[in-house]
Amino acid sequence: MKYKGFQLPPLISGILIQRYKRFLADIELETGEKVTAHCPNSGSMKGCAVPGSQVWLSQSDNPKRKYKYTWELIKMPKTLIGINTLVPNKLVKQSIENGLIKELSGYEHVRAEVKTSSHTRLDLLLENKVKEKCYVEIKNCTLVEEGIAMFPDAVTTRGQKHLDELDHLVSLGHRGVIFFLIQRMDAKAFKPAAMIDKVYAEKLRNVVKNGVEVIVRDTVISTQMIGLGNAVPVDLD
């Protein structure tokens, strides 16, 4: 069967009451029951955690979990948005393995969570038949304003470190790629969010000058699946 995207588990609809403490959200289900769900997103979620919005939750049967619900999607006026930051890594890895990302084709092996130094791991390592290496760091992007997708939505010293690591690996002769996956369907272009994290934006511009590659894709989202979408133009100026 041809790969079409990351399959979501069965989802339950509700209305967002509030998101708080970064990893928690109160939601009123269609039945009227109010539940607390795990929010798998550590960012600010600027513009995509609006109280009163329709949301969708997955449900776990694991008795050891404190919160059995996980917040997966939210509906905004122009698009569904994927909330779960675990999805981009899975979707990009599966898309590479199925030959859906032309820029990352031709590699025989794909490994996840690769330690590149004593203090850093990157999301993917791709290797071809002659052992040439391509390191890929994947970032989840949900902030869109006036059609422009931006990353990050909060200051990220960890993200800055990943750029430094890719820069170093490129200097050693390897490929280094920063992959921004936009988990929504209303972005016309992408740029770094310099007004939020000036250091990250400047580092991104500098490492690209040094040979680090940028790939940006949007997604196609339904309540059944999140699939890889189209390439989005990048503006680093």
C-alpha positions in Angstrom: 0.0 0.0 0.0 1.3 3.4 -0.9 2.3 5.5 2.0 0.0 8.5 2.5 1.0 9.9 5.9 1.0 9.5 9.6 -2.2 7.7 10.7 -3.9 9.3 13.7 -5.6 7.1 16.3 -9.4 7.4 16.7 -10.1 10.9 18.0 -12.7 12.4 20.3 -14.0 15.9 19.7 -14.3 18.6 22.3 -13.9 22.3 23.1 -10.8 23.8 24.5 -11.3 25.5 27.9 -7.7 26.4 28.6 -4.1 25.3 28.2 -1.9 25.7 31.2 1.3 24.6 32.9 2.6 23.9 29.3 1.6 20.3 29.3 -2.0 20.4 30.4 -5.3 21.4 28.8 -8.8 21.4 30.1 -11.4 20.3 27.5 -15.1 19.9 27.5 -16.2 16.8 25.5 -19.3 16.7 23.3 -20.9 14.7 26.1 -20.5 17.7 28.4 -17.8 16.0 30.5 -14.8 18.1 31.4 -11.4 16.4 31.2 -7.8 17.3 31.6 -5.6 16.2 28.7 -1.9 15.9 28.2 -0.6 18.7 25.8 2.4 17.2 23.9 3.8 20.6 23.0 6.3 22.6 25.1 6.2 25.7 22.9 4.2 28.8 23.6 1.6 27.6 21.0 1.0 31.2 20.1 -2.1 31.5 18.0 -3.1 27.9 18.3 -4.4 27.5 21.8 -7.5 29.7 21.6 -10.1 28.9 24.2 -13.5 28.0 22.7 -11.9 26.3 19.7 -12.8 22.8 18.6 -10.1 20.2 19.4 -9.6 16.5 19.0 -8.1 14.1 21.6 -6.7 10.6 21.4 -7.4 8.2 24.3 -5.0 5.8 25.9 -5.9 2.6 27.7 -2.6 2.5 29.6 -3.6 2.3 33.3 -0.2 3.8 34.3 -0.9 7.1 32.6 -2.0 10.0 34.8 -3.9 11.6 31.9 -5.6 9.2 29.5 -6.3 11.9 26.9 -3.8 13.5 24.6 -4.5 16.7 22.7 -3.8 16.0 18.9 -5.6 18.7 16.8 -7.2 22.1 17.0 -9.5 23.8 14.5 -8.7 27.5 13.7 -10.6 29.7 11.2 -8.5 28.7 8.2 -7.0 25.4 9.1 -6.6 22.4 11.3 -3.4 22.5 13.3 -1.4 19.5 14.6 -0.5 19.9 18.3 1.5 16.8 18.9 5.3 17.6 18.5 6.0 13.8 18.3 4.3 13.7 14.9 6.9 15.6 12.8 9.8 13.2 13.5 7.7 10.2 12.7 6.1 11.7 9.5 9.4 13.0 8.1 11.2 9.7 8.8 8.5 7.7 7.2 8.3 10.1 4.2 12.1 9.8 3.6 11.8 6.0 3.8 9.0 6.0 1.3 10.9 8.3 -1.1 8.6 11.3 -0.8 11.3 13.9 -0.1 13.4 14.4 -3.2 16.1 16.4 -1.4 16.7 13.5 0.9 16.5 10.6 -1.5 19.2 8.1 -2.3 20.0 7.0 1.2 20.0 3.4 2.1 19.8 3.7 5.9 17.7 6.0 8.2 18.5 6.1 11.9 16.6 8.2 14.5 17.9 9.9 17.6 21.6 9.9 16.7 24.2 11.0 19.3 26.6 13.4 17.5 28.6 14.7 20.5 28.8 14.2 24.2 26.0 16.7 24.7 23.9 16.6 21.5 21.6 14.3 19.6 20.0 15.0 16.2 16.8 13.6 14.9 18.0 11.6 11.9 21.1 10.2 10.3 20.9 9.2 6.7 23.6 7.1 5.0 24.1 5.9 1.4 25.9 2.9 0.0 29.3 4.7 0.2 28.7 5.8 3.8 28.2 9.4 3.0 26.2 11.0 5.9 23.4 13.5 6.1 22.3 14.7 9.5 18.7 16.0 9.8 17.2 18.0 12.6 13.4 18.3 12.5 11.5 21.2 14.0 7.7 21.5 14.5 6.3 24.8 13.3 2.7 26.0 14.2 3.1 29.8 14.3 1.6 31.4 11.3 0.8 35.1 11.0 -0.6 36.7 7.8 0.3 33.6 5.8 3.9 33.5 7.1 5.1 30.5 9.1 7.7 31.3 11.7 10.0 29.4 14.0 10.5 29.4 17.0 7.4 30.4 18.9 9.5 30.8 22.1 13.2 31.4 22.8 15.0 28.1 22.2 18.5 27.7 23.4 18.2 24.0 22.6 17.3 24.9 19.0 20.3 27.2 18.8 22.6 24.4 19.9 21.2 22.1 17.2 22.1 24.8 14.6 25.6 24.9 16.0 25.9 21.2 15.8 24.7 21.0 12.2 27.2 23.8 11.3 30.0 21.8 12.9 29.1 18.6 11.0 29.0 20.5 7.7 32.4 21.8 8.4 33.6 18.2 8.7 32.3 17.4 5.2 28.8 15.9 6.0 25.4 17.2 4.8 23.4 19.0 7.5 19.7 19.8 7.1 17.3 21.7 9.3 13.8 20.5 8.4 10.8 22.7 9.4 7.5 20.8 9.3 4.5 23.2 9.4 1.7 21.3 11.1 -1.0 23.4 9.4 -2.3 24.2 5.9 -2.3 28.0 5.6 1.4 29.0 5.2 2.5 30.7 2.0 6.1 31.3 3.1 8.5 30.6 6.0 11.0 32.8 7.9 12.7 32.7 11.3 10.9 34.4 14.1 13.5 37.1 14.8 11.0 39.1 16.9 10.8 36.1 19.3 14.3 34.7 19.2 16.8 37.0 17.5 19.8 34.8 18.3 18.1 31.8 16.6 17.2 33.8 13.5 20.8 35.1 13.2 22.3 31.7 13.7 20.0 30.2 11.1 21.1 32.8 8.5 24.8 32.2 9.4 24.7 28.4 9.3 22.9 28.4 5.9 25.7 30.6 4.6 28.1 27.9 5.8 26.3 25.2 3.9 23.5 23.9 6.2 20.4 23.3 4.1 16.9 24.3 4.9 13.9 22.3 3.9 10.3 23.5 4.7 7.1 21.5 4.0 3.6 22.1 5.1 1.1 19.3 5.8 -2.3 18.0 4.8 -4.3 17.4 7.9 -7.6 15.6 8.6 -9.0 13.9 11.7 -7.7 10.6 10.3 -4.2 11.5 9.1 -1.4 14.0 8.8 0.4 13.8 5.5 3.4 15.6 4.0 2.4 18.6 1.9 4.1 21.0 -0.4 7.5 22.8 -0.3 7.1 26.3 1.3 9.3 29.2 0.1 12.0 30.3 2.6 12.8 33.9 3.4 15.9 34.4 5.6 16.3 38.1 5.1 
